[in-house]
Amino acid sequence: MNENPEKDSRSLAVKRTPPLFPGGINILLACLAGLALVGITLTLLAGCNIIRDDLEAIRDRGHLILITRYGSTTYYEGPNGPEGFEHDLAEAFADHLGVDLKILTKEEEVDMIAALARGEGDILAPGFPFGSKVAPLVYLGPEYLNVNQQVIGRRGRPDVTRPADLKGRSIWYAPSSARQEALESLKRQVPSAQWILRSTYSSEDLLDLVQKRSADLTVVESNTFTGNRWLYPELVVHFSIEPAQQLRWAIGRHKNKLQKAVEQWFALPKVGDLIRELIRHYYGHLERFDYVDLVRFRKKITSHLPRYIKYFKQAAAQYGLNWMLVAAQSYQESHWNPRARSFTGVRGMMMLTLDTARDMGLKNRMAAMESIFAGTRYLARLHSRIEERVPEPDRTYLSLAAYNLGFGHLQDARLLATRLGKSADTWPSIRTVLPLLQQKKYYRHLPHGYARGKEAVHYVDRIRTYYKVLQEHFGNRPSISW
C-alpha cells in the first residue's frame, strides 16, 4: 500500500547509456557475429579448467545477475519494489538456487549480448525472441512463451487484414534481430510499403507514436502489445505475422553447469504452474478489453473526477490507502455518480449496502464526500482483516474481492484453495478459485455457500485497469500491479 517504496536493495543500479551500435540492425548483426570469438575463447578456457564451476561461482557470490531491459513485460520499479514478468521468473530461479537476484539493465539487444559475453551477467531475458543469426552466439534455454510479431495501427484507418493491404503504407519498427527476420518476407511481398527502422525508439515508444498519429503503423511482439493495450485504446491488431516465435533465456555458451540447472528447473511441474500464474497476473486482467468503456473512462477523468478528487485524496490519506486505487474502485462501483443505485439496494459513489453504511456511520449514501469516506474506511477494514503475512499487492486484491462479494465468501475461496493444494495467500491462486464458488460440487461444502466468484474476478480486473489509466494520466510510472 506504500506509494513511495524504497528501492529494493538487491537491484543493481546501472545508468542508462547510449546504444553502442546506433546504426541499425545490419550493423547490429555484424557486431554480434564478432562476439562469437569471445564465446569461443571462453569455451576453450573452460575446457582447460581455467574458469571455475560457473554455478558454484554464483552461489559463492550470493546472487544471480539478470540482464534485461526496462519495460512493462520485463522489469520496472513498481510501488512495492521490482516487478515484471521476466524479473519475477528470474527471481524464482534465483530462489531455487538459494541466492538473491540483481538486475543489470541494457536497452539494446547487441549491448545485452555483449554484456553476457563479457560475463557481466548470468542470464539474459530481454522479453523478446532472438533471431536465428543471434542464436548461435549464446546458449538458449527452454521455450516458455510463444509470441507473434503483430502489425498495429489506429482505429478508423483503412483496414489492414493481409500483407497486400500494406501497399503504400508506412511501417515503423524498432531494432530486433527476430523482428527483422519476421519482416523480411513481408518486405519481399510488399516492396512498395515504406519500412522504416527507428533505432532510437523502443517498441513501446512506437505504440505511443501510432496512438498520437505521429506514425502510421508499427510492428511489435504480441506480449508487448497485450501488456500495454490498456494505455492505447485507439490501437488495434491488424494481423499477426506467422510463424510464432518463442521467448527463451540466453546464457553464456561456456556456462555448462548453469545451462543444465536452467534446463532442469524449467522441467519442474511447479515452474510450468508458475509461468501460467505469471501470465494470469501480468496479462490476465487485460484480456477483457473494452474500448468504449476505456474511452468513456478517460473522458470522465477530466469531466467528473475533478469534483471529487479532493475527497478521494483525503479519505485515502486518512485510512492509509492509495487515492487512485480508491478512485478506480469508485468508478467501477458507480462511474463517479453519487446518485447511482442498483436493483440490489446498494447506492452512492461507493455503492454501499444499508447495513454497511450504518456500520460505517454513514447516514446519507447519496452524499458524495460521506460515501467516499465510508467506502474507503470499509475497504481499509477489510484489508486489516487479511493476515499481514499476505504480501502486496495480493493483500489489496483480496480486499477488493471481499468488498465485492463479502469477506465470508473470500475466506471460503481461500479455504477451497487450501483444499485444492493451492496458495490461499496469492491473488493469482485465488483468482482461479473464485469462479468455483458458483459450482455446486464446491460451494455445498463451504460455510457461506454459493457466491458469484466470476463477478469478483471481473471486478478486481477492471479496477486494476482503471488504476493504471489513472497512474498514466497523472504522470506516475505505469506499473502492472500495485
C-alpha positions in Angstrom: 0.0 0.0 0.0 3.1 2.2 0.2 3.0 4.8 -2.7 6.7 5.6 -2.4 8.5 2.3 -1.5 12.2 2.3 -1.1 14.1 0.8 -4.0 14.9 -2.9 -3.5 18.5 -3.0 -2.1 19.2 -6.1 -4.3 18.6 -4.2 -7.5 21.8 -3.3 -9.3 21.8 0.3 -10.1 23.0 0.9 -13.7 23.0 4.1 -15.6 21.3 4.1 -19.0 23.9 4.6 -21.7 23.5 5.4 -25.4 23.4 2.3 -27.6 26.8 1.0 -28.6 25.6 0.4 -32.2 23.0 3.0 -33.3 23.5 2.3 -37.0 20.7 -0.2 -37.4 20.0 -3.9 -37.5 22.6 -4.8 -40.1 25.4 -3.2 -38.0 23.9 -4.9 -35.0 24.2 -8.4 -36.6 27.7 -7.7 -37.9 28.8 -6.7 -34.4 27.1 -9.8 -32.9 29.0 -12.0 -35.3 32.2 -10.6 -33.9 31.1 -11.6 -30.4 31.3 -15.2 -31.4 35.1 -15.0 -30.9 34.5 -14.1 -27.3 32.3 -17.2 -26.8 34.9 -19.5 -28.5 37.7 -18.1 -26.3 35.7 -18.6 -23.1 34.7 -22.1 -24.1 38.4 -23.1 -24.7 39.3 -21.6 -21.3 36.5 -23.6 -19.6 37.8 -26.8 -21.2 41.3 -26.1 -19.7 39.6 -25.7 -16.2 40.9 -22.0 -16.1 37.3 -20.9 -15.5 35.8 -22.3 -12.2 32.5 -24.0 -11.8 30.0 -21.3 -13.0 27.2 -22.4 -10.8 29.5 -22.6 -7.8 30.7 -19.1 -8.5 27.0 -17.8 -8.5 26.4 -19.4 -5.1 29.6 -18.2 -3.7 28.9 -14.6 -4.6 25.3 -14.9 -3.3 23.4 -13.5 -6.2 22.3 -14.2 -9.8 22.6 -11.3 -12.2 19.8 -10.9 -14.8 20.5 -8.9 -17.9 17.2 -7.3 -19.1 15.7 -4.0 -20.1 13.2 -1.7 -18.6 9.7 -2.4 -19.9 6.2 -3.4 -19.0 6.9 -7.0 -20.0 10.4 -7.3 -18.4 11.4 -5.2 -15.4 10.5 -1.9 -13.7 10.3 -0.4 -10.2 6.7 -0.8 -9.0 5.1 0.7 -5.9 6.0 -2.4 -3.9 9.5 -3.0 -5.3 10.9 -4.6 -8.5 8.2 -6.1 -10.8 7.8 -7.5 -14.3 7.3 -10.9 -15.9 11.0 -11.6 -16.6 12.0 -10.2 -13.2 9.6 -12.5 -11.3 10.6 -15.6 -13.3 14.3 -15.0 -12.8 13.7 -14.2 -9.1 12.0 -17.6 -8.7 15.1 -19.3 -10.3 17.4 -17.4 -8.0 15.3 -18.5 -5.0 15.7 -22.1 -6.4 19.5 -21.6 -6.3 19.3 -20.1 -2.9 20.7 -16.7 -3.9 19.4 -13.2 -4.4 18.7 -11.6 -7.7 20.4 -8.5 -9.1 19.4 -6.6 -12.2 21.7 -5.2 -15.0 19.7 -3.1 -17.5 20.7 -2.7 -21.1 18.4 -1.2 -23.7 19.7 -2.6 -27.0 19.9 -6.3 -28.0 23.6 -6.0 -29.1 24.5 -4.4 -25.7 22.8 -7.2 -23.8 24.6 -9.9 -25.7 27.9 -8.1 -25.4 27.4 -7.8 -21.6 26.6 -11.5 -21.4 29.7 -12.4 -23.5 31.8 -10.3 -21.2 30.5 -12.2 -18.1 28.7 -9.1 -16.7 25.6 -11.2 -16.1 24.5 -14.8 -15.8 21.1 -14.8 -17.7 19.7 -12.6 -20.4 16.0 -12.2 -20.6 15.0 -9.4 -23.0 11.3 -10.1 -23.2 11.6 -10.6 -27.0 12.8 -13.6 -29.1 16.2 -13.9 -30.6 16.8 -14.2 -34.3 18.5 -17.2 -36.0 21.7 -15.2 -36.6 22.0 -14.3 -32.9 21.1 -17.8 -31.5 24.5 -19.4 -32.4 26.3 -16.9 -30.2 24.6 -17.9 -27.0 23.0 -20.9 -25.3 19.2 -20.7 -25.5 17.3 -22.3 -22.7 13.8 -23.9 -22.9 10.9 -22.1 -24.6 8.4 -20.6 -22.1 6.2 -18.2 -24.0 5.0 -18.0 -27.6 4.7 -14.6 -29.2 3.9 -13.2 -32.6 5.1 -10.1 -34.3 1.9 -8.0 -34.8 1.1 -5.2 -37.2 -0.5 -2.5 -35.1 -2.5 0.6 -36.2 -5.2 3.0 -35.2 -8.9 2.5 -35.3 -10.6 4.3 -38.1 -7.8 4.0 -40.6 -8.1 1.8 -43.7 -8.2 -1.9 -42.8 -5.1 -3.9 -43.0 -6.1 -7.6 -42.9 -3.3 -9.1 -45.1 0.1 -8.2 -46.3 -1.1 -6.8 -49.6 -3.0 -4.1 -47.7 0.3 -2.6 -46.6 0.9 -1.2 -50.1 1.7 2.5 -49.8 1.6 2.5 -46.0 4.5 3.4 -43.7 5.6 0.9 -41.1 7.9 1.9 -38.3 9.7 -0.7 -36.2 12.3 -0.9 -33.5 15.6 -2.9 -33.9 15.4 -6.6 -33.1 17.1 -9.5 -34.8 13.9 -11.6 -34.6 11.6 -8.8 -35.8 14.0 -8.1 -38.7 13.7 -11.8 -39.8 10.0 -11.8 -39.5 9.7 -8.7 -41.7 11.9 -10.0 -44.5 9.2 -12.0 -46.2 6.7 -9.1 -45.8 9.2 -6.7 -47.4 9.6 -9.0 -50.4 5.8 -9.3 -50.7 5.1 -5.6 -50.4 8.1 -3.7 -51.7 6.1 -0.5 -52.2 5.5 -0.2 -48.4 7.8 2.1 -46.5 9.7 0.0 -44.0 11.3 2.5 -41.6 13.7 1.3 -38.9 13.7 3.6 -35.8 16.8 2.5 -33.9 16.4 5.1 -31.2 12.9 4.1 -30.3 11.6 1.1 -28.3 8.5 -0.8 -29.3 6.5 0.9 -26.6 7.6 4.3 -27.9 6.3 3.4 -31.3 2.9 2.3 -29.9 2.7 5.8 -28.4 3.6 7.4 -31.7 0.9 5.5 -33.6 -1.6 6.4 -30.9 -0.8 10.0 -31.3 -0.9 9.8 -35.2 2.8 10.6 -35.5 3.3 7.2 -37.1 1.1 5.2 -39.4 1.7 1.6 -38.4 4.2 -0.3 -36.3 5.2 -4.0 -35.6 5.7 -5.2 -32.1 5.6 -8.5 -30.2 2.2 -9.7 -29.0 3.3 -9.8 -25.4 4.4 -6.1 -25.6 1.1 -5.0 -27.1 -1.0 -7.0 -24.7 0.9 -5.6 -21.7 0.3 -2.0 -23.0 -3.1 -2.2 -24.6 -4.9 -0.5 -21.7 -2.7 2.6 -22.4 -3.6 2.8 -26.0 -7.4 2.2 -26.5 -7.2 3.6 -30.1 -4.8 0.9 -31.3 -5.8 -2.5 -32.9 -4.0 -5.6 -34.1 -4.4 -5.7 -37.9 -2.8 -9.1 -38.3 -0.1 -11.4 -36.8 3.0 -12.4 -38.7 3.5 -16.2 -38.8 5.1 -18.3 -37.6 5.1 -17.7 -33.9 8.4 -17.1 -32.1 9.4 -18.2 -28.6 10.8 -16.4 -25.6 13.9 -18.1 -24.2 16.6 -17.2 -21.7 20.1 -16.7 -23.1 23.2 -18.0 -21.2 26.9 -17.8 -22.0 27.9 -20.8 -24.1 30.7 -21.7 -21.7 28.4 -21.9 -18.6 27.6 -25.6 -18.8 26.6 -26.1 -15.2 24.2 -23.1 -15.3 22.7 -24.3 -18.6 22.0 -27.7 -17.0 20.5 -26.1 -13.9 18.2 -23.9 -16.1 17.0 -26.9 -18.1 16.3 -28.9 -15.0 14.4 -26.1 -13.4 12.2 -25.3 -16.3 11.3 -29.1 -16.5 9.8 -29.0 -13.0 6.0 -29.1 -13.0 5.9 -26.2 -10.4 7.7 -24.0 -12.9 5.1 -24.6 -15.5 2.5 -23.6 -12.9 4.5 -20.5 -12.1 4.6 -19.4 -15.7 0.9 -19.8 -16.1 0.4 -17.9 -12.9 2.6 -15.1 -14.1 0.7 -14.9 -17.4 -2.5 -14.6 -15.5 -1.0 -12.0 -13.2 0.5 -9.7 -15.8 -1.8 -10.3 -18.7 -5.0 -12.0 -17.4 -6.8 -8.8 -16.2 -6.1 -7.2 -19.6 -8.0 -9.8 -21.6 -11.4 -8.2 -21.1 -10.5 -5.1 -23.1 -13.5 -2.8 -23.6 -12.6 0.0 -26.0 -15.8 2.0 -25.4 -15.6 1.8 -21.7 -11.9 3.0 -21.6 -12.6 5.9 -23.8 -15.6 6.9 -21.6 -13.4 6.5 -18.5 -10.7 8.7 -19.9 -13.3 11.4 -20.7 -14.7 11.3 -17.1 -11.2 11.7 -15.7 -11.5 15.3 -16.9 -15.2 15.9 -16.7 -16.2 14.2 -13.4 -13.1 13.3 -11.3 -12.1 17.0 -10.5 -15.3 17.4 -8.5 -14.4 14.5 -6.2 -10.6 14.2 -6.3 -10.0 16.0 -3.0 -12.3 13.6 -1.2 -10.5 10.6 -2.6 -7.2 12.1 -1.5 -8.4 13.0 1.9 -10.1 9.7 2.6 -7.2 7.6 1.3 -4.7 9.6 3.4 -6.9 9.1 6.5 -7.2 5.3 6.1 -3.7 4.6 4.6 -4.8 3.7 1.0 -3.7 5.0 -2.4 -6.2 7.6 -3.6 -6.0 6.5 -7.2 -7.0 2.9 -6.1 -10.0 4.3 -4.2 -11.0 6.5 -7.2 -10.6 3.5 -9.6 -12.8 1.4 -7.3 -15.4 4.1 -7.0 -15.6 4.4 -10.8 -16.1 0.6 -11.1 -18.9 0.9 -8.5 -20.7 4.0 -9.6 -19.0 5.6 -12.6 -18.5 8.6 -10.1 -22.2 9.1 -10.0 -23.2 10.0 -6.4 -26.8 9.1 -7.1 -26.1 5.7 -8.5 -28.2 2.8 -7.3 -28.7 -0.8 -8.2 -31.6 -3.2 -8.1 -30.0 -4.9 -5.0 -30.3 -1.7 -3.0 -26.7 -0.5 -2.9 -26.3 3.2 -3.5 -23.9 6.1 -3.9 -20.3 6.7 -5.0 -19.1 3.6 -3.3 -22.3 1.6 -3.7 -22.7 0.6 -0.1 -25.5 -1.5 1.3 -27.7 0.0 4.0 -26.2 -2.3 6.7 -22.6 -1.4 5.7 -23.4 2.3 5.6 -24.9 2.1 9.1 -21.8 0.2 10.3 -19.6 2.9 8.9 -21.6 5.7 10.4 -22.9 6.9 7.1 -26.4 8.5 7.2 -26.8 9.6 3.6 -25.4 7.2 1.0 -26.1 9.8 -1.8 -23.8 12.4 -0.2 -20.6 12.1 -2.3 -18.0 13.0 0.3 -19.5 10.9 3.1 -19.9 7.9 0.8 -16.3 8.1 -0.3 -15.0 8.3 3.3 -17.3 5.4 4.4 -16.4 3.2 1.4 -12.7 3.9 1.9 -13.0 3.1 5.6 -14.7 -0.2 4.8 -12.0 -1.2 2.3 -9.3 -0.4 4.8 -11.1 -2.5 7.4 -11.3 -5.5 5.0 -7.6 -5.0 4.3 -6.8 -5.1 8.0 -8.7 -8.4 8.4 -6.4 -10.2 6.0 -3.3 -11.5 7.6 -0.1 -9.4 7.4 1.7 -12.4 6.0 -0.1 -11.9 2.7 2.2 -9.8 0.6 1.2 -6.8 -1.5 -0.3 -6.4 -4.0 -2.1 -9.6 -3.2 -3.5 -8.4 0.0 -5.1 -5.4 -1.7 -6.6 -7.6 -4.5 -8.1 -9.9 -1.9 -9.5 -6.9 0.0 -11.2 -5.7 -3.2 -12.7 -9.1 -3.9 -14.0 -9.1 -0.3 -15.6 -5.7 -0.9 -17.4 -7.1 -3.9 -18.7 -10.5 -2.7 -18.2 -10.4 1.1 -15.4 -11.3 3.5 -17.0 -14.7 4.3 -17.0 -15.7 0.6 -13.4 -14.6 0.3 -12.5 -16.8 3.2 -14.4 -19.7 1.5 -12.3 -19.2 -1.6 -9.1 -19.3 0.5 -10.3 -22.4 2.3 -11.1 -24.1 -1.0 -7.7 -23.1 -2.4 -6.0 -24.9 0.5 -8.2 -28.0 -0.1 -7.1 -27.9 -3.7 -3.5 -27.7 -2.9 -3.2 -24.0 -4.0 -2.0 -21.0 -2.1 -4.5 -19.2 0.0 -2.4 -16.0 0.1 -1.8 -15.1 -3.5 -4.2 -13.4 -5.9 -3.3 -15.5 -9.0 -4.3 -18.6 -7.0 -7.5 -17.1 -5.5 -8.4 -15.7 -8.9 -8.6 -19.2 -10.3 -10.6 -20.5 -7.3 -13.2 -17.8 -7.0 -15.3 -18.9 -10.1 -15.5 -22.4 -8.4 -17.8 -20.8 -5.7 -20.5 -20.9 -8.4 -20.2 -24.7 -8.8 -22.4 -26.9 -6.6 -19.8 -29.6 -6.0 -17.6 -27.0 -4.3 -20.0 -24.4 -2.7 -22.1 -27.1 -1.0 -19.1 -27.9 1.2 -18.2 -24.3 2.1 -19.5 -22.3 5.1 -21.1 -19.5 3.2 -22.4 -21.4 0.2 -22.8 -20.0 -3.3 -21.2 -16.8 -4.5 -20.7 -15.1 -7.8 -17.0 -15.6 -7.9 -16.6 -14.8 -11.6 -18.0 -11.4 -11.0 -15.5 -10.7 -8.2 -12.6 -11.6 -10.6 -14.0 -9.3 -13.2 -14.4 -6.6 -10.5 -10.8 -6.7 -9.5 -9.6 -6.9 -13.1 -11.4 -3.7 -14.1 -10.2 -1.8 -11.0 -6.6 -2.7 -11.8 -7.1 -1.4 -15.4 -8.7 1.9 -14.2 -6.0 2.3 -11.7 -3.3 2.0 -14.3 -5.0 4.6 -16.5 -5.1 7.0 -13.6 -1.4 6.4 -13.0 -0.6 7.2 -16.6 -2.9 10.2 -16.7 -1.4 11.8 -13.5 2.2 11.2 -14.6 3.0 8.3 -12.3 5.1 5.5 -13.8 2.6 2.9 -15.0 3.0 -0.5 -13.4 1.5 -3.9 -13.8 0.4 -4.1 -10.2 0.2 -2.0 -7.1 
